[in-house]
Amino acid sequence: MTMQPDTDMPRLWAVRLGLDADLGAAQVSRLEMVFSELLDAEATAHLRDGAGAWQIEALFSHAPDAGIIDALLSRQFEALGLPAVMVSVEALAHRDWLAENRAAFPPRHIGRFWVYGSHLTRRRPAASWPLLVEAAQAFGSGTHPTTEGCLRAAETIFRTYRKSRWRVLDMGCGSAILGLGALRARPASTVIAADNDPVAVQTAVENRRINGIARHRMRCVLSTGFDAPSVRGAGPYDLVFANILAGPLCGMARDLVASTAAAGWIILSGILNEQADMVEARFAAHGARRARRLVIGDWTTLIMRA
């Protein structure tokens, strides 16, 4: 019997962009954001190949229009003073991407936090703070250096300050792994998980459910910054997470600091190393001071106090 290809498997298309090795990480990230912010990409990544040149890859669940992508990229190339480079588009073979993602998503220890997927059957380590995040969630699963930096920063704060009840804001929550982490470390706390993306808010609600967190402990809110009354009204916060990008962080610096309790903590990430001084200066202008910097690869996490 001849086996037919499994057409039920999701079909993906890969869009690739090759860039010169002498470009800086900030320039490459700006070009990558065309895929992550302006286009409906399922996932994006950038890395250097064996020769040192930059490669950006984005995965799509629909056939992308290379002409539209090139037009959007051309504006960024012009703004950066660079010659435009065309993308390539390739239809990928049918594969069980979720199974492969699970295989590539072993449990991770990030300090006391233990991030795992539901496919894992072994028992969690003793004294760990477990966080159940499904492998299908590409961002906010603890694998990105910005998420890891925030979790490590939170563990440092929780180890130092023993109070049991914290008022926590997870701004731009995505999967809400950071807000969930705060509740694992301090179960008597309350969390507002806010995002301007309805899909992210739905994901946060689902992650709250599968982690067994009561609704009154974590409220998931659709809000652009502090627009929602429930975000403004729940402060001042003892701990604020904001793992976004440097530009939006600078734009909401005043509101983030104003919403933090006196001597409260602000954990900022999504910041490239070369952007850290700029972000720190913007928050310092509104009365925050740096307590510590964590650097993981190309990314910086800032721990600041109001």
N, C-alpha and C positions, 0 to 999 in steps of 0.2 A: 504494500500500500504506500502510495506517495504521500508524504506529510506536507500539508499546505502551511504557508506562513500564518502565524496567529495574528489576524488583522484586528483583534481586540486590543492588542498592545498599543499604547499611545505612540503616535508618530511624532517625531521631533525634527526640527530643522536647526542646524548650527550656522550662525553668522560669525565670520572670523575677520579680524582686522589686524594686520601686521604693521608695527610701528618701529621707528629707529631706536636703537639702544640708548642714544644720548638724551632721550626725553626723560623728564623727571616724573616721579610717581604721581605728583599732583596733576600734571598735565594728562597723564594716562587715565587717572581716576575721573577727570572731567569728561573725557571722551567716553569712558565706560558708562557714565551716568546718562548718556543719550539712550542707551539700551535699558537701563534700570529705571529711569524716571520718565522718559518720554515715550518709550515703546513698551509693548506688553510682553516683555521677555520673562520667561519662566525662571531663568537663573543667568547670572553673569559672572565672569571671572577675568582677571588679568594676571599675567605672569611673564617671566623672561624665558625664552627658549634656550637651547644649548649654546647658541652663539651670542646670547646676551640681548637679542632684540625682544621688544615687547610684543606680546600676543594678547588680544582681547577676544574672548569668545562669549557669545550669548546664545541661549537655547530658547526656541519658540515652539509652541504647540500648534501653530498655524504657519502656513507658508508665508514668509515675510517678503515685502516688496523692497528689493535692493535699491531701487531708485529713490524711494522715500527715505530709506536709511541714509543713503549717501547725501541727500539734500540736507537732512538734519545734522549730519556730521560736518558738512562743509561749513556751516555757520560757526561751529566750535573750532574747526581748523583755522578759519579766518580770524577769530577772536584771539587765538593763541599765536597767530603769525606763522602758521605752518602750512606747507603745501598739502592739499587734500589727498587722501588715500582711499581707494575704493574697497568696499567689502566683498567677501566671497560668501555664497550661500550654498549649503549642502544639505540635502535630505538624508537623515540618518536612518539606518536600518531599524526595523521593528525589534525592540528588545524590552525586557522586563526591567524598566528603569527603576521602579520602586524596589525590586529585589536587589538590584545592584547598589542602590543607594543605602539600603539597610546593611548590606555586607560592608559598605564603606563607612558605616556609622556605628562603630563600637562604642560602648559606654566610655565616658570621659570623667576623670577626676579633675576638678578644678578647685583646688583646696579641699574644703569639706563638701563642696557641691558635687553631686554625682548625677551627671546628665545621661539619660538612657532612653531607648525607644521601647515600644511595647513588644517588639519582636524578641527582646532579651528575656531569657528564662531564669538566669541565675539570680540568687538573692543579692540584695544591695549590701554593700559593706557596712559594718557596724559604725555607729556614730556619724554617718554621712547625712547630708541634706539632699534627699532625692528629688530630681526634677524630671518628670516624664515629658519628653518632647518627641513627636513622631519624626521619623527619618525623612519624610516627604517635605518637611519644612526646611527649605534651603537656608533661610536667614533666621537667626534667633534660636539656633539649635545648640549654641555653645561652641561651635567649631570656628567661628570667625574671631580673629584677635580682639575686635572691639567688644564683643559679648564676653569673651574670656576676661578681658581687662576689667569690665564692670563687675563681674562676679568676684574676681580676686579683690577688687577695691572694697566691695561690700563685706566680704569675709573679714578683711582687716578691721573695718569699722565695728562689725558685730563682735569680734573677739576682744576689742578694746573697751567697748561700751556695752554693759551688760543689761541695760534696762529692757524690759520685756515687751513694751508696747511702743510701736513706732507708727507714725503717720507717714505713708510712703506714696510718692508720685512716680509712676513709670511713664514718662512723656515720650511719645513716639514708640509705643510699647511693642509693635510687631507681634511676635508670638507671646509676649508678656513673660518671657523667661526671667526677666530681672525682678519684676514684681512678685512672681511666684517664688523666686529664690529668697526674697526678703521674708515671705511668709513661712517658708521652710525653716529659715534661721530663727525667726521670731514669730511663732504662730499666733500670738495675741495681737499682732499688728493689724492695721487696715491699709489697703492699697487702692489707689485710683490708677487704672491702666487706661491711658488715653492715646488715641491715634486718629489721624485724619483720613485713614483708609478703611472703609467698611469691611473689607475682607480681613484686614488685620484685627479689627475688633471682634469679628466672628471667630477668628482663630484664637484670640485671647479667651473668649468665652468657652470654647471647646477645651482649651488647655486647663482652664480653671476647673472644668467638670472632670476631666480625666485624672487630674491631680487631687481630686477630692476636697477642693477648697470651697467653703461656704460662700454664697453670693454676698453676704453682708461683710465678709472679710476682704473681698476684692470686687470692685465695681469696674466694669469695662465700658468705656465711654467713647463715643464718636465726637471728636473735638479737634478743631484746628487751633493748635496752641492752647491758650487759656480761654477760648471763646465759650465753651460750655459752662453754665453756672455750676454744675456739679464738680468741675475741676477747680474753678475759682473758690468755691465755697468750702471745700474740704481742707484747705490749708489753714494756717501755715504748716508746711510739711517738715518732719524731722530729717527726711532723706528723700532726695530727688535724683532719679536716674534720667539721663537724656542721652541716649545713644542714637544720634541722628547723623548730621553732617556739619562741618564747620560753619558753613554759611547760615543755615537755619539756627544753629546754636547761638551765633552772634546776634541774630535778629531777635531772639527771645531772651537774651541775657537779662534784661531789666526785669521782665516778668518772672523768670525763674528765681532770681535772687530775692525779689520781693515776696515770693510765695514760700520761701524757705524760712523756717523758724530761726530765731536768734541762736547762733552757734550750731545750726543745723548743717547737714552735709549735702553736697551737690557732686554727683559723679557724672562726668561728661566724657563721651567717646564718639567714635565716628570721625576722629581727627587724625589726619596725616601728621607725621612727626614735624614737618616743616610748617604746619598750620598751628601748632600748639601754642606758641608765643602769642599769636594774634588772638586766639580764643581766650587764653588766660588774661590778656590785657583787657579784653572787652568785659569780662566778668569782674575783674578787679575795679574797673571804672564804676561799677554799680555796687561796690562794697564787699565783694567776695575776696577771699585770699586763698592761695594755693597751699594745701597741706602736703600733697605728694603728686608725683607723676609716675605712671607705669607705662613702659614702652615695650610693646611686643611686635617685633618685626617693623613694618612701616607705620604702625599705628600707635597713637598715644591716648591714654586714659588719664584725665585730670581729676584729682580729688580736691574739692574746694570746700571752704566753710563760709557760711553767710556771716 
